[in-house]
Amino acid sequence: MFKFGADIGDYSKLRLSTEHFKTHGDYPLRAEWPSLGDLLDTEFIRKTHTLNFTSNPNDYLNLDFNAYYTDHEIKTMKNGVKTYGTKLINKTKFGDENFSQTFVYGFDYYNMQSYNKNNSLPNDKGQNLSLFIEDQIRSNGFTFTPGIRYDRYTLNTMGGKIIGMKRICDRRGCRMAPLSSKERVKYTWHKFSPGVSLDYQFDMGLGLWASWAKVFKGPDPIESMRIQNSSVQTTTTNSDLKPETGDVWEFGARYKTEISDNQSINLSAKYFVNQYENLISEMGAPGRVEIQRINGGKANVKGAEIAARYNMADFSFGASWSKAKTKYKDGTKQGYGYVLAYSDAGDKYTFNAEYYANAIDTLFGYNLVAFNKIHTKNGLNSEFNKPGYAVSDIYATWVPNSGKYSGLEINVGIYNLFNKSYWSHSQRSAGNTNGGMIDWESGRNIKANVSYKF
């Protein structure tokens, strides 16, 4: 990784960065289903380039512009996903400390492409252009923020018309599959999404807030491994496909107080409700290449989070708890590849402890993440248990504040300190607990990085 930054005049800054990250090892062809085949020698490469420009000469111009390009490639298989985009935000402020309005407005554009260099088929492309504006109205401790966002999403993808049926034979036997005209299809959607939030900060340190917003999301490009001739023959268009939409609500409270000159407490709590419609799935079946995007029905997600942090001199301690429950409304869309392929996680608990040693300019830390076991359902609507687990990490960061090493930063960490065997509650699982269908997480591992600013 390399970063460059420069001040331009008194009010502007330019930052550039580039990163090249490579992972090489033996991995299953499909990480979520390791039992489907032997481990393969695989090389993953991620390239990222970013540009950031900021300028704040007055209350009317507070500009933040970002541009980026990233390419995630499975080098050994010659396929991957590349994305580039730009985002510009400006803030214009009017008023004084008793009453003020801050207009936040700009645009966001990205282009995401799945590619496969093993054939000459076109890339699958998804493009989104967003325009947005909000008005942050503040009076004493009260803040009222209405806003609206416009999205235009275009997807150019595989998906011809169904012109008949095709007999396909593989290791699972022979069957009839839809035969595609091999044409490409272009979906385009437009959506206005309003939102509003309320926030009140009391002098005693207590704050309350609530928010509501409409959400919108179009389907992603097809997985790069599916961009092949066999998929073109059997991937068909769904002319009734709708984008994902919904409503999200959040309600919360926060509290901060200074106990003494070197002690403070921060508390926060949040409850949220997300209601989604027209969830998009790529319907398929194990070992098959034919797919069709469908709307998998509605889903409600409800959850809560509680967090606390206590600071005392050079020590800091934090803890949190969170829980979310998902309820799908359409019970007929629960097969392989449908929305219920993913299921809920158990209650999550975290603990963090840090100590900053001033004498040696070093931060020492410990993290604990734990999940309760949970009885849930998988994508086939079968009940099964996800076992609980707890993972510990330790880390240290050395950042000398002065002397000949000023500007140097060294980070070292030991992750999964006690070498626990576990699988994440967030992975897709068919409920098979004999190890064959489970993607186990990494055992004990050590990571270190060095950076130097000059």
C-alpha positions in Angstrom: 0.0 0.0 0.0 1.2 3.5 -0.8 -0.5 6.8 0.2 0.2 10.3 -0.8 -1.3 13.5 0.6 -0.6 17.2 0.0 -2.1 20.5 1.1 -3.3 22.8 -1.7 -3.4 26.3 -0.4 -4.9 27.0 3.0 -8.2 25.2 2.6 -7.8 22.2 0.3 -6.2 18.8 0.5 -5.4 16.1 -2.1 -4.9 12.4 -1.2 -4.0 9.5 -3.4 -3.6 5.8 -2.5 -2.9 2.5 -4.2 -3.0 -1.0 -2.8 -2.1 -4.5 -4.1 -3.2 -7.4 -1.9 -2.6 -11.1 -2.7 -3.7 -14.3 -1.0 -2.4 -17.6 -2.2 -3.2 -21.1 -0.9 -5.4 -24.2 -1.1 -9.1 -23.3 -1.1 -12.3 -25.1 -2.0 -13.8 -24.2 -5.4 -16.9 -23.0 -3.6 -16.0 -21.7 -0.1 -19.5 -22.2 1.3 -19.6 -25.9 0.2 -16.2 -27.3 0.8 -17.4 -30.9 0.5 -18.2 -30.5 -3.2 -14.6 -31.0 -4.3 -11.0 -31.1 -3.3 -8.9 -28.1 -2.4 -7.5 -26.1 -5.3 -4.4 -24.1 -5.6 -5.9 -20.6 -5.8 -4.5 -17.1 -6.0 -6.7 -14.1 -5.1 -5.6 -10.6 -6.0 -7.2 -7.3 -5.0 -6.1 -4.0 -6.6 -7.5 -0.7 -5.3 -6.7 2.9 -6.3 -8.4 6.0 -4.7 -8.4 9.7 -5.0 -9.8 12.2 -2.5 -10.0 16.0 -2.8 -11.5 18.2 0.0 -11.9 22.0 0.1 -13.5 24.1 2.8 -12.7 27.8 2.3 -16.1 29.1 3.8 -19.5 28.0 5.1 -20.9 27.8 1.6 -18.3 25.4 0.1 -17.3 22.3 2.1 -16.5 19.9 -0.7 -15.5 16.2 -0.5 -14.8 14.4 -3.8 -13.8 10.7 -4.0 -13.0 8.5 -7.0 -12.0 4.9 -6.8 -11.2 1.7 -8.8 -11.0 -1.8 -7.4 -10.5 -5.2 -9.1 -11.0 -8.4 -7.2 -9.7 -11.3 -9.3 -9.3 -15.0 -8.8 -6.1 -15.1 -10.8 -5.8 -18.8 -11.2 -9.4 -19.0 -12.6 -9.2 -15.7 -14.6 -12.5 -14.3 -13.3 -13.5 -11.6 -10.9 -15.3 -8.3 -10.3 -14.1 -4.8 -11.0 -15.8 -1.6 -9.8 -15.1 2.1 -10.4 -17.0 5.1 -9.2 -17.1 8.7 -8.0 -18.9 10.5 -5.1 -19.2 14.2 -4.5 -20.7 15.8 -1.5 -20.9 19.6 -0.6 -22.2 21.2 2.5 -23.6 24.7 2.5 -24.4 26.3 5.9 -26.5 29.3 6.9 -27.3 30.7 10.3 -25.7 31.0 13.7 -25.3 29.0 16.9 -28.9 29.4 17.8 -30.5 28.4 14.5 -28.8 27.0 11.4 -29.5 25.1 8.2 -26.9 22.9 6.5 -27.7 21.7 3.0 -25.9 18.5 2.1 -26.1 17.5 -1.6 -24.2 15.7 -4.3 -24.1 12.6 -6.4 -22.9 9.1 -6.3 -22.0 6.9 -9.3 -20.6 3.4 -9.6 -20.1 0.8 -12.3 -19.7 -2.8 -11.3 -18.7 -5.5 -13.7 -18.3 -9.3 -13.4 -15.9 -10.8 -15.9 -14.5 -14.1 -17.1 -11.3 -14.0 -19.2 -11.7 -17.7 -20.2 -14.2 -16.8 -22.9 -15.3 -13.9 -25.1 -18.7 -13.3 -23.5 -19.5 -9.7 -22.5 -19.1 -8.6 -18.9 -22.2 -8.4 -16.8 -22.6 -4.7 -15.9 -24.5 -2.9 -13.2 -24.5 0.9 -13.1 -26.1 3.2 -10.5 -26.4 7.0 -10.5 -27.7 8.7 -7.4 -28.6 12.4 -6.7 -29.4 13.4 -3.2 -30.1 16.4 -0.9 -30.9 16.8 2.7 -31.5 19.8 5.0 -30.1 19.6 8.5 -32.2 22.2 10.5 -30.7 22.8 14.0 -32.1 24.9 16.8 -30.5 24.7 20.3 -30.4 20.9 21.0 -32.9 19.9 18.3 -32.0 18.7 14.8 -34.6 17.9 12.1 -33.3 16.5 8.8 -35.5 15.8 5.8 -34.0 14.4 2.6 -34.6 12.7 -0.6 -32.5 10.5 -3.0 -33.0 9.7 -6.6 -31.5 6.4 -8.1 -31.3 5.3 -11.6 -30.0 1.7 -11.9 -29.2 -0.2 -15.1 -28.2 -3.8 -15.4 -26.9 -5.3 -18.7 -26.8 -9.1 -18.1 -27.3 -12.5 -19.4 -30.9 -13.6 -19.8 -32.5 -14.5 -23.1 -36.1 -15.4 -23.8 -37.2 -19.0 -23.2 -37.5 -20.6 -26.6 -37.8 -24.2 -25.5 -36.3 -26.9 -23.2 -32.8 -28.4 -23.3 -31.7 -31.8 -21.9 -28.7 -31.4 -19.6 -26.7 -34.3 -18.0 -24.1 -34.0 -15.3 -23.0 -35.9 -12.2 -26.5 -35.5 -10.7 -28.2 -37.1 -13.6 -30.2 -35.8 -16.6 -33.0 -33.3 -16.6 -34.8 -30.8 -18.8 -33.8 -27.1 -18.4 -35.1 -23.9 -20.0 -33.4 -23.1 -23.3 -32.4 -19.5 -23.7 -32.3 -17.4 -26.9 -28.8 -16.4 -25.7 -29.7 -12.7 -26.0 -28.8 -10.2 -23.4 -31.3 -8.3 -21.4 -31.2 -4.7 -20.0 -33.1 -3.8 -16.9 -33.6 -0.1 -15.9 -35.3 1.2 -12.8 -35.9 4.7 -11.4 -36.7 5.4 -7.8 -37.2 8.4 -5.4 -36.4 7.5 -1.8 -37.4 10.1 0.9 -36.1 10.0 4.5 -36.3 12.0 7.7 -34.6 12.0 11.1 -35.2 13.7 14.5 -32.5 14.2 17.1 -32.6 16.0 20.5 -29.6 16.5 22.7 -30.2 17.4 26.4 -27.7 19.5 28.4 -27.4 16.6 30.9 -25.7 14.4 28.3 -28.7 12.4 27.2 -29.6 12.3 23.5 -32.6 10.8 21.7 -33.1 10.1 18.0 -35.4 8.5 15.5 -35.2 8.1 11.7 -37.2 6.6 8.8 -36.1 6.1 5.2 -37.2 4.4 2.0 -34.5 2.0 0.5 -33.8 0.8 -3.0 -31.5 -1.7 -4.5 -31.2 -3.4 -8.0 -29.8 -6.9 -8.6 -26.0 -7.3 -8.8 -24.3 -8.6 -11.9 -24.2 -12.3 -12.3 -21.5 -14.2 -10.4 -18.3 -14.2 -12.6 -18.0 -18.0 -12.5 -21.4 -18.3 -14.2 -20.2 -16.2 -17.2 -19.7 -19.1 -19.5 -21.3 -20.7 -22.6 -23.2 -23.3 -20.6 -24.8 -20.6 -18.5 -25.7 -18.5 -21.5 -27.7 -21.4 -22.9 -29.9 -21.7 -19.8 -30.0 -18.3 -18.1 -33.4 -16.7 -18.9 -35.0 -13.3 -18.5 -37.7 -12.5 -15.9 -39.7 -9.7 -17.4 -41.6 -9.3 -14.1 -38.5 -8.7 -12.0 -38.8 -5.8 -9.6 -36.0 -4.0 -7.7 -35.7 -4.5 -3.9 -37.4 -1.7 -1.9 -38.5 -1.2 1.6 -38.7 1.0 4.7 -36.2 1.2 7.6 -36.8 2.7 11.0 -34.4 3.3 13.8 -34.9 4.6 17.3 -32.1 5.2 19.8 -30.7 6.9 22.9 -27.2 7.9 23.9 -25.7 9.2 27.1 -22.3 10.6 27.9 -20.9 12.0 31.1 -17.6 13.0 32.5 -17.1 11.4 35.9 -13.9 13.3 36.6 -11.0 14.9 34.7 -9.8 11.6 33.4 -12.9 9.4 33.6 -15.9 9.2 31.2 -18.8 6.9 30.4 -20.6 6.5 27.0 -23.8 4.5 26.7 -26.0 3.9 23.7 -29.0 1.8 22.7 -30.8 1.3 19.4 -33.8 -0.6 18.1 -34.4 -1.0 14.4 -37.1 -2.4 12.1 -36.4 -3.1 8.4 -39.2 -4.1 6.1 -38.1 -5.3 2.7 -40.2 -6.1 -0.4 -39.3 -8.0 -3.6 -36.1 -9.5 -2.3 -34.1 -10.6 -5.4 -32.6 -14.1 -5.6 -30.7 -16.0 -8.3 -32.7 -19.2 -8.3 -30.6 -22.3 -9.1 -30.0 -25.8 -7.8 -26.8 -27.6 -6.6 -24.5 -28.5 -9.5 -26.7 -26.7 -12.1 -25.8 -23.8 -14.3 -29.3 -22.6 -15.2 -30.5 -19.7 -13.2 -33.2 -17.0 -13.3 -33.5 -14.0 -11.1 -36.8 -13.9 -9.2 -38.4 -11.8 -6.5 -38.4 -13.9 -3.3 -41.1 -12.1 -1.4 -41.0 -9.9 1.7 -39.0 -10.0 4.8 -39.0 -8.2 8.2 -35.8 -7.7 10.2 -36.1 -6.5 13.8 -33.1 -6.1 16.1 -31.5 -4.2 19.0 -28.1 -3.1 20.0 -26.7 -1.9 23.4 -23.1 -0.6 23.9 -21.1 0.9 26.7 -17.6 2.3 27.0 -15.7 3.4 30.1 -12.5 5.5 29.8 -10.1 6.1 32.7 -6.7 7.8 32.1 -4.8 5.4 29.7 -7.3 2.6 30.0 -10.5 2.0 28.0 -13.1 -0.7 28.3 -16.0 -1.4 26.0 -18.8 -4.0 25.8 -21.8 -4.5 23.5 -24.8 -6.8 22.8 -26.8 -7.1 19.6 -29.6 -9.3 18.3 -31.5 -9.5 15.0 -34.5 -11.6 14.0 -35.5 -12.2 10.4 -39.0 -13.3 9.3 -39.7 -14.1 5.7 -43.2 -13.6 4.5 -43.3 -15.9 1.4 -42.9 -19.6 2.6 -42.9 -20.9 -1.0 -39.5 -19.3 -1.7 -37.3 -21.3 0.6 -35.4 -23.6 -1.7 -31.7 -23.7 -2.5 -30.7 -20.3 -3.9 -33.6 -18.5 -2.4 -33.6 -15.8 0.3 -33.8 -18.3 3.2 -30.5 -19.8 2.3 -29.2 -17.4 4.9 -30.6 -17.5 8.5 -30.3 -15.7 11.8 -27.3 -15.6 14.1 -27.3 -16.0 17.8 -27.0 -13.1 20.3 -23.7 -11.4 19.8 -21.5 -10.1 22.6 -18.3 -8.2 22.4 -15.7 -7.0 24.9 -12.7 -4.7 24.2 -10.0 -3.6 26.6 -7.1 -1.2 25.6 -4.2 0.3 27.4 -2.0 3.1 26.0 1.6 3.0 27.4 2.7 6.6 27.1 6.3 5.8 27.9 6.8 3.7 24.8 4.0 5.2 22.6 2.3 1.8 22.3 -1.4 0.8 22.4 -2.2 -2.7 23.7 -5.6 -4.3 23.1 -7.8 -7.3 23.6 -11.0 -8.2 21.7 -13.6 -10.9 22.5 -16.5 -11.8 20.2 -19.0 -14.4 21.3 -22.2 -15.8 19.8 -24.9 -17.7 21.7 -26.1 -21.0 20.1 -29.4 -20.6 18.2 -32.0 -23.0 16.9 -33.0 -21.8 13.5 -34.0 -22.9 9.9 -31.9 -23.3 6.8 -32.7 -22.7 3.1 -34.7 -25.9 2.9 -36.8 -24.9 5.8 -35.3 -27.6 8.0 -34.6 -26.9 11.7 -31.0 -27.2 13.0 -28.7 -25.8 15.7 -25.9 -23.3 15.2 -23.4 -23.9 18.0 -22.2 -20.9 20.0 -18.5 -19.9 20.1 -16.1 -17.3 21.4 -13.0 -15.9 19.8 -10.2 -13.8 21.4 -7.7 -11.5 19.7 -4.8 -9.5 21.0 -3.1 -6.7 19.3 -0.5 -3.9 19.7 0.2 -0.6 17.8 3.4 1.3 18.1 3.2 5.0 16.8 6.2 7.0 18.1 5.2 10.7 18.6 8.7 12.1 18.2 12.3 11.3 17.4 13.8 9.7 14.4 11.0 7.1 14.1 8.2 9.7 14.0 5.8 8.9 11.2 6.3 5.1 11.6 3.4 2.8 12.6 3.7 -0.9 13.3 0.7 -3.1 14.0 0.9 -6.7 15.2 -2.0 -9.0 16.2 -2.7 -12.6 17.1 -6.2 -13.6 16.0 -8.2 -16.5 17.3 -5.7 -16.6 20.1 -6.8 -19.9 21.6 -7.1 -21.7 18.1 -10.8 -22.4 18.4 -12.6 -24.5 15.7 -15.8 -22.7 14.8 -17.9 -21.7 11.8 -19.5 -18.3 11.5 -23.2 -17.9 12.0 -23.3 -15.6 9.0 -22.3 -18.2 6.5 -24.9 -20.1 4.4 -25.4 -23.6 5.8 -27.6 -26.5 5.0 -27.7 -27.5 8.6 -25.1 -30.3 8.1 -23.0 -30.4 11.3 -20.7 -33.4 10.4 -18.1 -31.0 9.0 -18.6 -31.9 5.3 -20.8 -28.9 4.4 -19.2 -26.4 6.8 -16.7 -23.7 5.9 -14.6 -23.5 9.1 -13.0 -20.2 10.0 -9.3 -19.6 10.3 -7.4 -21.0 13.3 -4.8 -19.0 15.2 -3.1 -16.6 12.8 -0.7 -13.7 13.1 -0.8 -10.5 11.1 1.5 -7.6 11.0 1.8 -4.4 8.9 4.2 -1.4 8.8 3.5 2.0 7.4 5.5 5.2 7.3 4.2 8.8 6.8 6.6 11.5 5.6 
